Amino acid sequence: MATTRTGIDINAPRAVVYQLLLDGDAVKAWMMPDGTSEVHRFEPKEGGTFSITTTYDASTDASGTEPQHDAYYGRFTTLIPDEKIVEVLEFVTEKPDISGAQMVAFTLSDIGNGTRLDIEHTGVPSGLSPADNEASWQLALTKLRAMAEGRA
């Protein structure tokens, strides 16, 4: 299991960024870097649960016709308004190299007139490359930044 860290500077107040992290419709739009997602359940409160399915634009089968799907579920363990969100998640899978609990911590801090959003993703399974995980987070954060700055 690995840990990855990434972050982004956003020209919007922490309250705006925090709200986008806890809005199921917003998460559906920004979380998936290259594809679509469906939010089945999203209860943004401590102890609240979520369930999400993602479909990637690129196919992973030999014929190039089958889209790749991932499904994961989890719960919010910590919610400190405008400061921190911690969630524990797990993929729905029979593949042992991507199974197991993972923790994602979102930390928001002030920078100038905006927000610094840092993500620490611990327990990244061995079947996920840390470099690919960081790259996916960075793509998602770029979408989140555009949303937040559009609302600021």
Buried (B, 14 or more C-beta within 10 A) or exposed (E): EBEBEBBBEBEBBBEBBBBBBBBBEBBBBBBBBEBEBEBEEBBBEEEBEBBBBBBBEEEEEEEEEEBEEBBBBBBBBBBEEBEBBBBBBBBEBEEEEBBBEBBBBBBBEEEEEBBBBBBBBBBBBEEBEBEEBBBBBBBBBEBBBEBBBEEB
